[in-house]
Amino acid sequence: MHTWPVQDAKARFSEFLDACIAEGPQMVTKRGAEAAVLVPVQEWRRLQSAARPTLKQLLLSDTARGELIIPERGQARRREVNALAFE
């Protein structure tokens, strides 16, 4: 993967984009630290589809989908009903 300082990537964006399409992902650095990666669209789509499970996969999964707080049975208090309200 080729590394581009941010000022070079900005100044030579067309070349930067062409390198991405021809060679694959291109790293961008800002003040010497890795900041971003430009990837070809086909690779981006592949990564996106691999990263997210489908609805079918979620529904068929045996792992928890969230933390539900369910109170124990019999712990809820009932309201007292006013007998005069039904007359």
DSSP file (Angstrom, degrees, kcal/mol; ACC not computed):
  #  RESIDUE AA STRUCTURE BP1 BP2  ACC     N-H-->O    O-->H-N    N-H-->O    O-->H-N    TCO  KAPPA ALPHA  PHI   PSI    X-CA   Y-CA   Z-CA
    1    1 A M              0   0    0      0, 0.0     2,-0.2     0, 0.0    25,-0.2   0.000 360.0 360.0 360.0 128.6    0.0    0.0    0.0
    2    2 A H  E     -a   26   0A   0     23,-0.6    25,-2.7    22,-0.1     2,-0.4  -0.563 360.0-140.0 -80.7 143.4    1.4    3.4   -1.0
    3    3 A T  E     -a   27   0A   0     -2,-0.2    25,-0.2    23,-0.2    31,-0.0  -0.907  16.4-170.2-109.5 133.1    1.5    6.2    1.5
    4    4 A W  E     -a   28   0A   0     23,-2.9    25,-2.7    -2,-0.4     2,-0.1  -0.979  22.8-128.2-122.3 126.6    0.6    9.7    0.6
    5    5 A P  E >>  -a   29   0A   0      0, 0.0     4,-2.4     0, 0.0     3,-0.7  -0.492  34.3-113.6 -64.2 146.5    1.1   12.8    2.8
    6    6 A V  H 3> S+     0   0    0     23,-2.4     4,-2.3     1,-0.3     5,-0.2   0.850 115.8  54.8 -55.7 -38.5   -2.2   14.7    2.9
    7    7 A Q  H 3> S+     0   0    0      1,-0.2     4,-2.2     2,-0.2    -1,-0.3   0.873 110.6  46.0 -65.8 -34.9   -0.7   17.7    1.0
    8    8 A D  H <> S+     0   0    0     -3,-0.7     4,-2.6     2,-0.2    -2,-0.2   0.903 110.8  52.5 -70.5 -41.2    0.4   15.4   -1.8
    9    9 A A  H  < S+     0   0    0     -4,-2.4     7,-0.2     1,-0.2    -2,-0.2   0.893 114.1  43.7 -61.3 -39.2   -2.9   13.6   -2.0
   10   10 A K  H >< S+     0   0    0     -4,-2.3     3,-0.9    -5,-0.2    -2,-0.2   0.929 116.4  45.2 -69.9 -45.8   -4.7   17.0   -2.3
   11   11 A A  H 3< S+     0   0    0     -4,-2.2    -2,-0.2     1,-0.3    -1,-0.2   0.824 126.2  30.6 -69.5 -31.6   -2.3   18.5   -4.8
   12   12 A R  T 3X S+     0   0    0     -4,-2.6     4,-2.6     1,-0.1     3,-0.3  -0.289  74.2 144.8-122.1  46.7   -2.2   15.3   -7.0
   13   13 A F  H <> S+     0   0    0     -3,-0.9     4,-3.0     1,-0.2     5,-0.2   0.865  70.5  54.5 -57.9 -40.9   -5.7   13.9   -6.4
   14   14 A S  H  > S+     0   0    0      1,-0.2     4,-2.5     2,-0.2    -1,-0.2   0.924 112.5  43.5 -59.4 -45.0   -6.1   12.6   -9.9
   15   15 A E  H  > S+     0   0    0     -3,-0.3     4,-2.5     2,-0.2    -1,-0.2   0.893 113.0  53.2 -66.1 -40.3   -2.9   10.6   -9.6
   16   16 A F  H  X S+     0   0    0     -4,-2.6     4,-1.7    -7,-0.2    -2,-0.2   0.923 111.9  44.8 -58.8 -47.8   -3.9    9.5   -6.1
   17   17 A L  H  X S+     0   0    0     -4,-3.0     4,-2.3     2,-0.2    -2,-0.2   0.907 112.0  51.6 -64.9 -44.1   -7.2    8.2   -7.4
   18   18 A D  H  X S+     0   0    0     -4,-2.5     4,-2.6     1,-0.2     5,-0.2   0.895 108.9  51.4 -60.8 -40.3   -5.6    6.5  -10.4
   19   19 A A  H  X>S+     0   0    0     -4,-2.5     4,-3.2     2,-0.2     5,-0.7   0.884 109.0  51.5 -63.6 -38.5   -3.2    4.7   -8.1
   20   20 A C  H  X5S+     0   0    0     -4,-1.7     4,-1.6     3,-0.2    -2,-0.2   0.930 112.7  44.4 -62.9 -46.4   -6.0    3.6   -6.0
   21   21 A I  H  <5S+     0   0    0     -4,-2.3    -2,-0.2     1,-0.2    -1,-0.2   0.904 123.2  36.2 -66.0 -41.9   -7.9    2.1   -8.9
   22   22 A A  H  <5S+     0   0    0     -4,-2.6    -2,-0.2    -5,-0.2    -3,-0.2   0.876 132.9  22.0 -80.4 -39.6   -4.8    0.5  -10.5
   23   23 A E  H  <5S-     0   0    0     -4,-3.2    -3,-0.2     1,-0.3    -2,-0.2   0.624 103.3-118.9-108.7 -16.8   -2.9   -0.6   -7.3
   24   24 A G     << +     0   0    0     -4,-1.6    -1,-0.3    -5,-0.7    -2,-0.1  -0.718  68.2  15.9 108.3-163.3   -5.5   -0.9   -4.6
   25   25 A P        -     0   0    0      0, 0.0   -23,-0.6     0, 0.0     2,-0.4  -0.056  60.5-156.5 -52.7 143.6   -5.9    0.9   -1.3
   26   26 A Q  E     -aB   2  38A   0     12,-2.4    12,-2.9   -25,-0.2     2,-0.3  -0.991   9.4-137.9-125.9 127.9   -3.8    4.1   -0.7
   27   27 A M  E     -aB   3  37A   0    -25,-2.7   -23,-2.9    -2,-0.4     2,-0.4  -0.631  11.2-156.1 -86.1 140.2   -2.9    5.4    2.8
   28   28 A V  E     -aB   4  36A   0      8,-3.2     7,-3.1    -2,-0.3     8,-1.7  -0.966   9.1-161.6-115.3 132.1   -3.1    9.1    3.6
   29   29 A T  E     -aB   5  34A   0    -25,-2.7   -23,-2.4    -2,-0.4     2,-0.5  -0.867   7.9-160.2-113.9 149.3   -1.0   10.5    6.5
   30   30 A K  E >  S- B   0  33A   0      3,-2.8     3,-1.7    -2,-0.3    -2,-0.0  -0.980  82.4 -14.8-129.1 117.8   -1.4   13.7    8.3
   31   31 A R  T 3  S-     0   0    0     -2,-0.5    -1,-0.1     1,-0.3     3,-0.1   0.851 129.9 -54.8  54.8  37.8    1.6   15.0   10.2
   32   32 A G  T 3  S+     0   0    0      1,-0.2     2,-0.4     0, 0.0    -1,-0.3   0.326 116.4 110.3  84.3  -7.7    3.2   11.6    9.8
   33   33 A A  E <  S-B   30   0A   0     -3,-1.7    -3,-2.8     1,-0.0    -1,-0.2  -0.815  79.2-103.1-102.9 141.3    0.3    9.7   11.4
   34   34 A E  E     +B   29   0A   0     -2,-0.4    -5,-0.2    -5,-0.2     3,-0.1  -0.403  47.8 164.1 -60.3 129.9   -2.0    7.4    9.4
   35   35 A A  E     -     0   0A   0     -7,-3.1     2,-0.3     1,-0.4    -6,-0.2   0.718  52.3 -11.5-120.2 -37.3   -5.2    9.3    8.9
   36   36 A A  E     -B   28   0A   0     -8,-1.7    -8,-3.2     2,-0.0    -1,-0.4  -0.977  49.1-134.4-161.2 166.9   -7.3    7.6    6.2
   37   37 A V  E     -B   27   0A   0     -2,-0.3     2,-0.6   -10,-0.2   -10,-0.2  -1.000  10.6-148.8-133.8 132.6   -7.3    5.1    3.4
   38   38 A L  E     -B   26   0A   0    -12,-2.9   -12,-2.4    -2,-0.4    -2,-0.0  -0.899  25.5-177.3 -98.1 123.9   -8.7    5.5   -0.1
   39   39 A V        -     0   0    0     -2,-0.6   -18,-0.1   -14,-0.2   -19,-0.1  -0.901  32.1 -98.9-122.5 151.2  -10.0    2.1   -1.4
   40   40 A P     >  -     0   0    0      0, 0.0     4,-2.2     0, 0.0     3,-0.3  -0.333  37.2-115.6 -62.9 150.5  -11.5    1.1   -4.8
   41   41 A V  H  > S+     0   0    0      1,-0.2     4,-2.6     2,-0.2     5,-0.2   0.842 113.4  57.1 -60.3 -36.5  -15.3    1.0   -4.8
   42   42 A Q  H  > S+     0   0    0      1,-0.2     4,-1.9     2,-0.2    -1,-0.2   0.916 109.7  45.0 -62.5 -41.9  -15.4   -2.8   -5.4
   43   43 A E  H  > S+     0   0    0     -3,-0.3     4,-2.7     2,-0.2    -2,-0.2   0.890 111.1  53.7 -68.1 -39.4  -13.3   -3.4   -2.3
   44   44 A W  H  X S+     0   0    0     -4,-2.2     4,-2.6     2,-0.2    -2,-0.2   0.927 109.7  47.7 -59.5 -46.0  -15.4   -1.0   -0.3
   45   45 A R  H  X S+     0   0    0     -4,-2.6     4,-2.4     2,-0.2    -1,-0.2   0.892 111.5  50.8 -63.5 -39.6  -18.6   -2.8   -1.2
   46   46 A R  H  X S+     0   0    0     -4,-1.9     4,-1.9    -5,-0.2    -2,-0.2   0.929 112.2  46.8 -62.7 -45.4  -17.0   -6.2   -0.4
   47   47 A L  H  X S+     0   0    0     -4,-2.7     4,-1.7     1,-0.2    -2,-0.2   0.899 112.1  50.9 -64.2 -40.9  -15.9   -4.9    3.0
   48   48 A Q  H  X S+     0   0    0     -4,-2.6     4,-1.4     1,-0.2    -2,-0.2   0.920 111.4  46.4 -63.3 -44.4  -19.4   -3.4    3.7
   49   49 A S  H  < S+     0   0    0     -4,-2.4    -1,-0.2     1,-0.2    -2,-0.2   0.846 114.4  48.4 -69.7 -31.5  -21.3   -6.6    2.9
   50   50 A A  H  < S+     0   0    0     -4,-1.9    -1,-0.2    -5,-0.2    -2,-0.2   0.778 109.4  53.6 -76.0 -26.1  -18.8   -8.7    4.9
   51   51 A A  H  < S+     0   0    0     -4,-1.7    -2,-0.2    -5,-0.2    -1,-0.2   0.791 103.8  57.5 -81.3 -28.4  -19.1   -6.4    7.9
   52   52 A R  S  < S-     0   0    0     -4,-1.4     2,-0.1    -5,-0.1    -1,-0.1  -0.888  77.2-135.1-109.6 128.5  -22.9   -6.3    8.3
   53   53 A P        -     0   0    0      0, 0.0     2,-0.1     0, 0.0    -3,-0.1  -0.489  28.5-114.5 -73.4 151.5  -25.0   -9.4    8.9
   54   54 A T     >  -     0   0    0     -2,-0.1     4,-2.4     1,-0.1     5,-0.2  -0.341  27.6-105.5 -77.1 166.7  -28.2   -9.7    6.8
   55   55 A L  H  > S+     0   0    0      1,-0.2     4,-2.7     2,-0.2     5,-0.2   0.903 123.7  53.6 -59.2 -41.2  -31.6   -9.6    8.4
   56   56 A K  H  > S+     0   0    0      1,-0.2     4,-2.1     2,-0.2    -1,-0.2   0.921 108.3  49.0 -60.6 -44.3  -31.9  -13.3    7.8
   57   57 A Q  H  > S+     0   0    0      1,-0.2     4,-0.8     2,-0.2    -1,-0.2   0.898 111.9  49.7 -62.8 -40.7  -28.5  -13.9    9.5
   58   58 A L  H >< S+     0   0    0     -4,-2.4     3,-0.5     1,-0.2    -2,-0.2   0.924 112.0  47.1 -63.3 -44.8  -29.6  -11.8   12.5
   59   59 A L  H 3< S+     0   0    0     -4,-2.7    -1,-0.2     1,-0.2    -2,-0.2   0.842 116.1  44.1 -68.2 -32.7  -32.9  -13.6   12.9
   60   60 A L  H 3< S+     0   0    0     -4,-2.1    -1,-0.2    -5,-0.2    -2,-0.2   0.537  90.2 112.1 -88.3  -6.3  -31.4  -17.0   12.6
   61   61 A S    <<  -     0   0    0     -4,-0.8     4,-0.1    -3,-0.5    -3,-0.0  -0.379  58.4-151.8 -69.5 143.0  -28.5  -16.2   15.0
   62   62 A D        +     0   0    0     -2,-0.1     2,-0.2     2,-0.1    -1,-0.1   0.385  68.6  96.7 -94.3   3.9  -28.4  -17.9   18.4
   63   63 A T  S    S-     0   0    0      1,-0.1    -2,-0.1    -5,-0.1     2,-0.0  -0.583  88.0 -90.1 -90.7 156.8  -26.6  -15.0   20.0
   64   64 A A        -     0   0    0     -2,-0.2    -1,-0.1     1,-0.1     3,-0.1  -0.324  25.6-158.5 -65.5 144.8  -28.3  -12.2   21.9
   65   65 A R        -     0   0    0      1,-0.3     2,-0.3    -4,-0.1    -1,-0.1   0.476  69.8 -23.1-101.0  -5.9  -29.5   -9.2   19.9
   66   66 A G  S    S-     0   0    0      2,-0.1     2,-0.8     0, 0.0    -1,-0.3  -0.933  72.0 -84.5 172.3 166.6  -29.6   -6.9   22.9
   67   67 A E        -     0   0    0     -2,-0.3     2,-0.5    -3,-0.1    -3,-0.0  -0.833  41.3-171.4 -95.7 111.6  -30.0   -6.7   26.6
   68   68 A L        -     0   0    0     -2,-0.8     2,-0.9     2,-0.0    -2,-0.1  -0.887  15.9-145.0-103.3 131.3  -33.6   -6.7   27.7
   69   69 A I        -     0   0    0     -2,-0.5    -2,-0.0     2,-0.0     0, 0.0  -0.849  23.0-179.4 -96.4 109.0  -34.5   -6.1   31.3
   70   70 A I        -     0   0    0     -2,-0.9     3,-0.1     3,-0.0    -2,-0.0  -0.938  22.0-133.3-112.8 117.8  -37.4   -8.3   32.1
   71   71 A P        -     0   0    0      0, 0.0     3,-0.1     0, 0.0     5,-0.1  -0.326  30.9 -99.0 -68.1 152.6  -38.8   -8.0   35.6
   72   72 A E    >   -     0   0    0      1,-0.1     3,-1.3     2,-0.1     4,-0.3  -0.360  47.3 -94.5 -67.4 151.0  -39.5  -11.2   37.5
   73   73 A R  T 3  S+     0   0    0      1,-0.2    -1,-0.1     2,-0.1    -3,-0.0  -0.361 107.5  25.1 -65.7 144.5  -43.1  -12.4   37.5
   74   74 A G  T 3  S+     0   0    0     -3,-0.1    -1,-0.2    -2,-0.1    -2,-0.1   0.429  92.6 100.6  84.5  -0.5  -45.2  -11.3   40.5
   75   75 A Q    <   +     0   0    0     -3,-1.3     2,-0.2     2,-0.1    -2,-0.1   0.665  57.0  94.8 -89.5 -17.8  -43.1   -8.3   41.3
   76   76 A A  S    S-     0   0    0     -4,-0.3     2,-0.4    -5,-0.1    -2,-0.0  -0.509  70.7-134.8 -76.8 141.8  -45.4   -5.8   39.7
   77   77 A R        -     0   0    0     -2,-0.2     2,-0.3     1,-0.0    -2,-0.1  -0.768  15.7-135.6 -96.4 142.0  -48.0   -4.0   41.9
   78   78 A R        -     0   0    0     -2,-0.4     2,-0.2     1,-0.1     3,-0.0  -0.682  19.2-112.6 -95.7 150.6  -51.5   -3.7   40.8
   79   79 A R        -     0   0    0     -2,-0.3     2,-0.4     1,-0.1    -1,-0.1  -0.532  32.7-113.9 -75.3 145.0  -53.6   -0.6   41.1
   80   80 A E        -     0   0    0     -2,-0.2     2,-0.5     1,-0.0    -1,-0.1  -0.664  29.3-134.5 -79.4 135.3  -56.5   -0.7   43.5
   81   81 A V        -     0   0    0     -2,-0.4     2,-0.6     2,-0.0     3,-0.0  -0.777  11.4-128.3 -95.1 131.0  -59.8   -0.4   41.7
   82   82 A N    >   -     0   0    0     -2,-0.5     3,-1.3     1,-0.2     4,-0.4  -0.686  12.2-151.2 -78.6 118.4  -62.4    1.9   43.1
   83   83 A A  G >  S+     0   0    0     -2,-0.6     3,-1.1     1,-0.3     4,-0.2   0.794  92.2  62.6 -62.9 -29.1  -65.6   -0.1   43.5
   84   84 A L  G >  S+     0   0    0      1,-0.2     3,-1.1     2,-0.2    -1,-0.3   0.730  88.7  70.2 -70.0 -20.9  -67.8    3.0   43.0
   85   85 A A  G <  S+     0   0    0     -3,-1.3    -1,-0.2     1,-0.2    -2,-0.2   0.727  97.8  50.6 -68.7 -21.0  -66.4    3.6   39.5
   86   86 A F  G <         0   0    0     -3,-1.1    -1,-0.2    -4,-0.4    -2,-0.2   0.425 360.0 360.0 -98.7   1.3  -68.3    0.5   38.3
   87   87 A E    <         0   0    0     -3,-1.1    -1,-0.2    -4,-0.2    -2,-0.1   0.474 360.0 360.0 -82.7 360.0  -71.7    1.4   39.6
